Amino acid sequence: MKILFINISDIQGGSAKAAFRLGQQLERNFNTKNLFLVRTKLSNEKNVLQTRQNQIEHFFERAINIFMNLIGLQYQWLPFSPKFVLKKAAEFQPDIISLHNTIGGYFRTKDLAKLSNIAPIVWTMHDMWPITRNCAHTFGDESFTKMKSFPGERKIFPWIGIDSGSFLLRKKKTDYETSDISFVCPSLWLYNLACKSPLLDGKKISHIYHGIDTDKFRIMDKAEVRKSLGINPDSKVLMFVAEKLKSNSWKGGLDLSDVVKELSHKFTGKITLILLGNTAGYKIDESKIDIVTPGYINNEEELVKYYNASDIFIYPTKAESFGLVLAEAIACGTPCASYDVGPVAEIIKNGVSGITVQAGDTSKLVSKILELLQNESNLQNLSKTSREHAEDNFSLDKMAQNYLSLFKKVLVNKNNSQ
């Protein structure tokens, strides 16, 4: 089977990692032939092609994307990437097009019809953008179920300037109706929302959890890992990950600061905080806590070490469609503490793989974290059950098998309709 993957990036960000891992596992297990088309290529893989061919194209397409957003015509015209995508799709002649994160000024939804004339499209929703006017998350508002936008939506990433009313929603509906396309949601939470969307009426919607390599993301000896990383063996170690800690407020960087400050005053032992990601401009002014900032880590073996060095992974997120870092953490036997938003409770089950509290309740989150830090036996039990929960639900093998089965069904339906 030949599969064309289309995504914003190959290895940076949750959607990129999920799609790239899927492609690699399908190739390993089922000998698929894969081609990745991405706006931003960061790996050295030969089967990954970048849609913008040089810095000049990058500069002009990025500028045009900003302008189109300003006038409320999000992703309606882009000069370079869409042509490249259509050209390479026609050359590759895939059996299936596996579409992923289309946000980022490189993909036009109006090209769905042209692409689906080449091969049926299976679009994995990495956020709510495919069913909203312009935003990736609605934070509980369900105006999209009535084909409407809501006050303030245009200011939510990826923002638009001029309020274009329901134009973008109507345009998406037309694009979907004229395309051979089905949808996949990586969480039951997102699946239930997708089923409410008038945009997807008549379209096949499936639920498949993102998978991680549970052989790679594994439990290691905590003492040895801390020694190799130079982390105080006598500390309780907390960890937080975000691509950009300051600018992406959705991932909870601001709340994390409040949580850590309160913990430092209430916990009598030593605390080390690991911050993974771009920490530019992000500060936690708390002298009682040792802060380790390794930066953004692409090397997964190194990432696994930091998960294993940690006692608790703290993730006060405000919006998720899955939560890949949570699945990675529990596969390493690191229980998580998070807000109960979106699909988080599907990964973080209270008393099994960590704890969740009501969104925004930092005091309750601190209280629950303190209970864990002060009960070593409970932490060890949670480590064991966290790993088991990851193996049972979020394995890469299971993800690849489910996608292959779906791809085969899509092809059978296509052949039967011809």
C-alpha positions in Angstrom: 0.0 0.0 0.0 1.3 3.5 -0.9 0.4 6.2 1.6 0.9 9.9 1.2 1.2 11.8 4.5 0.5 15.5 4.5 1.4 17.4 7.7 2.7 20.7 8.9 6.0 19.1 10.1 7.7 15.8 10.2 9.0 15.5 13.8 8.3 18.7 15.7 5.0 18.9 17.7 2.4 16.4 18.8 0.7 16.1 15.4 4.0 15.6 13.6 5.2 12.9 16.0 1.9 11.0 15.9 1.8 11.0 12.1 5.5 10.2 11.7 5.4 7.3 14.1 2.3 6.0 12.4 4.1 6.0 9.0 7.2 4.3 10.4 5.2 1.6 12.1 3.0 0.9 9.1 6.2 0.6 7.0 7.8 -1.8 9.6 4.8 -4.0 10.2 3.0 -4.0 6.9 5.6 -2.9 4.3 3.8 0.2 3.2 5.5 2.7 0.9 5.3 6.2 2.4 5.9 9.7 1.3 5.6 12.7 3.6 4.9 16.2 2.4 5.5 18.8 5.2 5.7 22.5 5.4 8.7 22.3 7.8 11.2 19.4 7.5 13.5 18.9 10.4 14.6 15.3 9.9 17.1 13.8 7.4 14.6 11.2 6.1 14.7 10.9 2.3 11.0 10.2 2.0 10.1 13.6 3.6 9.8 16.5 1.2 9.3 20.2 2.2 6.5 22.1 0.4 8.4 25.4 0.4 11.5 24.9 -1.6 13.7 27.8 -0.4 13.8 30.7 1.9 12.3 33.1 -0.7 9.2 30.9 -1.0 9.1 30.5 2.8 9.2 34.3 3.3 6.6 35.2 0.7 4.1 32.4 1.5 4.4 33.2 5.2 3.7 36.9 4.5 0.8 36.1 2.2 -0.6 33.7 4.9 -0.5 36.5 7.5 -2.2 38.9 5.1 -5.0 36.4 4.2 -5.6 35.8 7.9 -5.8 39.6 8.5 -8.6 40.0 5.9 -10.5 37.0 7.2 -9.8 34.7 4.3 -7.8 32.1 6.2 -5.9 29.6 3.9 -7.9 30.6 0.8 -4.9 31.4 -1.3 -1.3 30.4 -1.0 1.2 30.6 -3.9 3.7 27.7 -3.5 2.9 24.8 -1.1 -0.5 23.8 -2.5 0.9 23.5 -6.0 3.8 21.4 -4.7 1.4 19.1 -2.8 -0.8 18.5 -5.8 2.1 17.9 -8.1 3.8 15.4 -5.8 0.5 13.6 -5.1 -0.1 13.2 -8.8 3.5 11.8 -9.3 3.4 9.5 -6.3 -0.1 8.1 -7.0 -0.9 6.9 -3.5 -3.6 4.4 -2.6 -4.5 6.5 0.5 -3.8 10.1 1.5 -3.3 10.4 5.2 -4.0 14.1 6.0 -3.0 15.5 9.3 -2.5 19.1 10.7 -3.4 21.5 8.0 -3.0 24.7 10.1 0.1 26.8 9.3 -0.3 28.4 5.9 0.6 25.6 3.6 -2.6 23.8 2.7 -5.9 24.9 1.2 -9.1 22.9 2.0 -10.4 23.7 -1.5 -7.7 21.3 -2.8 -9.4 18.4 -1.0 -11.5 17.6 -4.1 -8.5 17.5 -6.4 -6.5 15.4 -4.0 -9.4 12.9 -3.4 -9.5 12.4 -7.2 -6.0 11.0 -6.9 -6.8 8.9 -3.8 -9.3 8.8 -0.9 -8.4 11.0 2.0 -8.4 10.0 5.6 -8.0 13.2 7.7 -6.8 12.8 11.3 -8.1 15.7 13.4 -5.4 16.9 15.7 -7.6 19.7 17.0 -11.1 21.2 16.4 -10.1 23.3 13.3 -11.7 21.0 10.7 -15.1 21.6 12.3 -14.9 25.3 13.4 -14.7 28.5 11.4 -11.1 29.4 12.2 -10.0 28.3 15.7 -8.2 25.1 16.9 -10.2 24.9 20.1 -13.5 26.4 21.2 -13.0 26.0 25.0 -16.4 24.5 25.5 -18.5 26.7 23.1 -20.5 24.6 20.7 -21.7 27.2 18.2 -20.0 25.0 15.5 -22.9 22.5 15.9 -25.2 25.2 14.4 -22.8 26.2 11.7 -22.0 29.4 13.5 -18.9 31.1 15.0 -18.9 32.6 18.5 -17.8 35.9 20.0 -14.1 36.0 20.3 -13.4 33.0 18.0 -11.5 35.1 15.5 -8.9 35.9 18.2 -8.2 32.2 19.0 -5.3 30.5 17.2 -5.1 30.4 14.3 -6.6 33.9 14.5 -8.2 35.9 11.7 -8.5 39.7 11.6 -11.7 40.7 9.8 -14.7 38.7 11.0 -15.7 36.8 7.9 -19.0 35.6 9.5 -19.9 32.1 8.4 -18.1 32.3 5.1 -15.3 30.0 6.1 -17.7 27.5 7.6 -19.8 27.4 4.4 -16.6 27.1 2.3 -15.4 24.1 4.4 -18.8 22.4 4.0 -18.6 22.7 0.2 -15.0 21.5 0.1 -15.9 18.4 2.2 -19.1 17.6 0.3 -17.2 17.5 -3.0 -14.4 15.3 -1.6 -13.9 11.6 -0.9 -12.9 12.1 2.7 -13.3 10.4 6.0 -12.1 11.6 9.5 -10.3 10.1 12.4 -10.3 11.5 16.0 -7.5 10.5 18.4 -9.8 10.8 21.4 -13.4 9.9 22.3 -13.9 13.5 23.4 -13.0 14.8 20.0 -15.0 12.0 18.3 -18.1 13.0 20.1 -17.7 16.7 19.0 -17.0 15.7 15.4 -20.2 13.7 15.4 -22.1 16.9 16.3 -20.7 18.9 13.4 -23.0 19.6 10.4 -19.8 20.0 8.3 -19.2 16.2 8.6 -22.8 15.1 7.8 -22.6 11.9 5.8 -18.9 11.4 6.4 -17.3 8.4 8.0 -15.9 9.4 11.4 -13.6 6.9 13.4 -11.9 6.9 16.7 -8.2 5.7 16.9 -6.0 6.6 19.8 -2.5 8.0 19.0 0.2 5.4 19.7 3.6 5.5 21.1 6.5 3.0 21.0 6.1 1.3 24.4 9.5 -0.5 23.8 11.2 2.9 23.5 9.1 4.7 26.1 9.7 2.4 28.9 10.6 2.3 32.6 14.2 2.7 33.5 16.2 2.7 36.7 15.4 6.1 38.2 18.6 6.4 40.3 20.9 5.6 37.3 19.0 8.0 35.0 19.2 10.8 37.5 22.9 10.2 37.9 23.5 10.3 34.2 21.6 13.6 33.9 23.2 15.2 36.9 19.9 15.5 38.8 19.9 15.5 42.7 19.1 11.9 43.7 17.5 13.1 47.0 15.0 15.5 45.3 11.5 14.9 44.3 11.5 15.6 40.6 8.7 17.3 38.7 8.6 17.7 34.9 6.7 19.9 32.4 7.0 19.9 28.6 5.8 22.4 26.0 7.2 23.4 22.7 7.2 27.0 23.8 6.6 27.6 27.5 5.8 31.3 27.5 3.9 31.9 24.2 1.6 28.8 24.3 -0.6 29.6 27.2 -2.9 26.6 26.4 -0.3 24.2 27.7 -0.4 25.7 31.1 2.9 27.5 31.6 1.3 30.3 33.6 -0.6 27.9 35.9 2.6 25.8 36.3 4.3 28.8 37.8 1.6 29.2 40.4 1.6 25.5 41.2 5.4 25.4 41.6 5.5 28.4 43.9 2.8 27.0 46.2 4.4 23.6 46.3 7.8 25.2 47.2 6.2 26.7 50.3 4.2 23.6 51.4 6.6 20.8 50.7 9.4 20.4 53.2 11.8 18.3 51.0 13.9 19.2 48.1 12.2 19.8 44.7 13.7 19.8 41.2 11.7 21.0 38.2 12.6 19.9 34.7 11.3 22.2 32.0 11.6 20.8 28.5 11.0 23.1 25.5 11.8 26.7 24.5 12.0 28.6 27.8 12.8 32.0 26.2 11.2 34.7 28.4 9.7 32.1 30.8 10.7 32.4 34.4 9.7 30.9 37.7 11.1 33.1 40.5 11.5 30.5 43.2 14.9 30.1 44.8 13.9 27.0 46.9 13.5 24.9 43.7 16.3 23.6 41.4 15.2 24.2 37.8 16.7 22.2 35.0 16.2 23.5 31.4 17.6 21.2 28.8 15.7 23.0 26.0 13.7 21.3 23.2 14.6 17.7 22.8 14.0 15.8 19.6 16.1 12.8 20.6 13.5 10.3 22.0 16.1 8.3 24.0 17.1 11.4 25.8 13.4 12.4 26.3 12.7 9.0 27.9 15.5 9.6 30.4 13.9 12.8 31.6 10.5 11.2 31.9 12.1 8.4 34.0 14.0 10.9 36.1 10.7 12.4 37.2 8.4 11.5 40.0 5.4 13.4 38.6 4.7 14.9 35.2 2.7 18.2 35.8 0.6 19.3 32.8 -2.0 22.0 33.7 -3.2 22.2 30.1 -6.2 24.2 29.0 -7.0 22.6 25.7 -6.1 19.2 24.2 -7.3 16.9 21.5 -5.3 14.0 22.8 -2.2 14.7 24.9 0.7 12.8 23.5 3.2 13.9 26.2 0.8 12.4 28.8 0.8 9.1 27.0 4.6 9.2 26.7 5.0 10.0 30.4 2.8 7.1 31.7 4.5 4.7 29.4 7.7 5.6 31.2 5.9 4.8 34.5 5.6 8.5 35.4 2.2 9.4 36.8 0.7 12.7 35.7 -1.1 15.6 37.4 -3.3 17.6 35.1 -6.6 19.4 34.6 -9.6 17.4 33.6 -10.1 19.1 30.2 -11.0 17.5 26.9 -9.7 14.0 26.5 -7.1 14.2 29.4 -9.1 11.8 31.6 -8.9 9.2 28.9 -5.2 9.1 29.5 -4.9 10.2 33.1 -7.3 8.1 35.1 -7.5 9.1 38.8 -5.7 6.5 40.9 -4.4 4.6 37.9 -2.1 6.8 35.9 -2.2 10.0 38.0 -4.6 12.6 39.1 -6.8 15.2 37.5 -8.7 18.2 39.0 -11.1 20.8 37.7 -9.5 23.1 35.2 -8.0 26.2 36.8 -8.1 24.9 40.4 -4.4 25.3 41.1 -4.8 24.9 44.9 -6.5 21.5 44.4 -3.8 20.5 42.0 -1.1 21.4 44.5 -2.9 19.5 47.2 -3.1 16.3 45.1 0.5 16.6 44.1 1.6 17.0 47.7 -0.3 13.8 48.6 1.7 11.9 46.0 5.0 13.4 46.9 4.5 12.5 50.6 3.5 8.9 49.8 6.4 7.0 48.2 4.5 3.7 48.1 1.6 5.3 46.3 3.9 6.8 43.8 5.5 3.4 43.1 2.1 1.8 42.7 1.0 4.5 40.3 4.1 4.0 38.3 3.2 0.4 37.7 -0.4 1.0 36.9 0.5 4.0 34.6 2.7 1.7 32.5 -0.1 -0.9 32.3 -2.6 1.7 31.2 -0.3 2.9 28.4 0.4 -0.7 27.2 -3.3 -1.5 27.2 -4.5 1.6 25.3 -1.8 3.6 23.5 0.6 1.2 21.8 2.0 2.0 18.4 1.2 -1.5 17.1 -2.4 -1.1 18.0 -2.5 2.4 16.3 -0.9 1.1 13.1 -3.2 -2.0 12.9 -6.3 0.2 13.4 -5.2 2.6 10.7 -4.4 -0.2 8.3 -7.8 -1.7 8.8 -9.5 1.6 8.3 -7.4 2.3 5.1 -8.4 -1.1 3.7 -12.1 -0.4 4.4 -11.9 3.0 2.7 -10.4 1.3 -0.4 -13.0 -1.4 -0.4 -15.8 1.2 -0.2 -14.1 3.2 -3.1 -13.9 0.1 -5.3 -17.5 -0.9 -4.5 -18.8 2.6 -5.4 -17.1 2.6 -8.8 
